Amino acid sequence: MKIAAFRPDDGRAADAAAVLRDLGAEPVLDPMLAVEPTGDTPRTDADFAVFTSTSGVELLADAGWTAGETTVCAIGSSTAGALREAGYEVDVVPGEYSSAGLVDALADRADGARVEVARSDHGSDVLLDGLESAGAYVHETVLYRLVRPEGAGSSADLAARGQLAGACFTASMTVENFLASADERGVRVPAVAGLNGGVVGCIGEPTRERAERAGIEVDVVPDVAEFGALARTVVERVRDR
């Protein structure tokens, strides 16, 4: 049962492999994202600071960022856990692990507040627009850029040959970079067909929408936006078939 995972090769790919093995699957690791730090750090004078990924947390911790009186917000339990491990107190984690969920969680307190959003260069406009609509003064700091690693695309070859039982897409960019890798190898059409012959899982609605626009049939989206939940739903659907 070969299941493709596209997590960055910074420890998260290895963690994904361990999760898939524990579920009885054979992991196919094909990192589709790499992190390039910008060197910028979040402002320290905001009322709220929003963090969206473990990569961002690692960078701000390495830079020695201090929260001070700022209310720290995390989208997702993984980001919250990374913040706590780095010594930060996490004040807000929305029930829905998404930009819209965070906007809802801050809506009653955002009017007139200064909100710092620290994330990658591919962050959704939903978060910024939603907070501004709620009356916040929003500043965004790009902590890192997401790029496609050189040599990525082995999973596209496997999909084109019908050798993948499933795939776990964890961001819209993993979909885009999978397709770009397939294009470079000249296998886009059979690769998409191969995915559609297996089980495709996406970690959230934006990722699902991006996949479906490309003709990829999405079978599962977990209730919780975490890799463990995504992997379980994919593996269970493969077994059901």
HELIX and SHEET records of a PDB file:
HELIX    1   1 ARG A   12  ASP A   22  1                                  11    
HELIX    2   2 THR A   54  ASP A   62  1                                   9    
HELIX    3   3 SER A   77  GLU A   85  1                                   9    
HELIX    4   4 SER A   99  LEU A  106  1                                   8    
HELIX    5   5 ASP A  125  SER A  133  1                                   9    
HELIX    6   6 SER A  154  ALA A  160  1                                   7    
HELIX    7   7 SER A  172  ARG A  185  1                                  14    
HELIX    8   8 ARG A  188  ASN A  196  1                                   9    
HELIX    9   9 GLU A  205  ARG A  213  1                                   9    
HELIX   10  10 PHE A  227  ASP A  240  1                                  14    
SHEET    1   A 4 GLU A  26  LEU A  29  0                                        
SHEET    2   A 4 LYS A   2  ALA A   5  1                                        
SHEET    3   A 4 GLY A 166  PHE A 169  1                                        
SHEET    4   A 4 VAL A 199  CYS A 202  1                                        
SHEET    1   B 5 ALA A  34  PRO A  37  0                                        
SHEET    2   B 5 TYR A 137  VAL A 147 -1                                        
SHEET    3   B 5 ARG A 114  SER A 120  1                                        
SHEET    4   B 5 PHE A  48  PHE A  51  1                                        
SHEET    5   B 5 THR A  71  ALA A  74  1                                        
END                                                                             
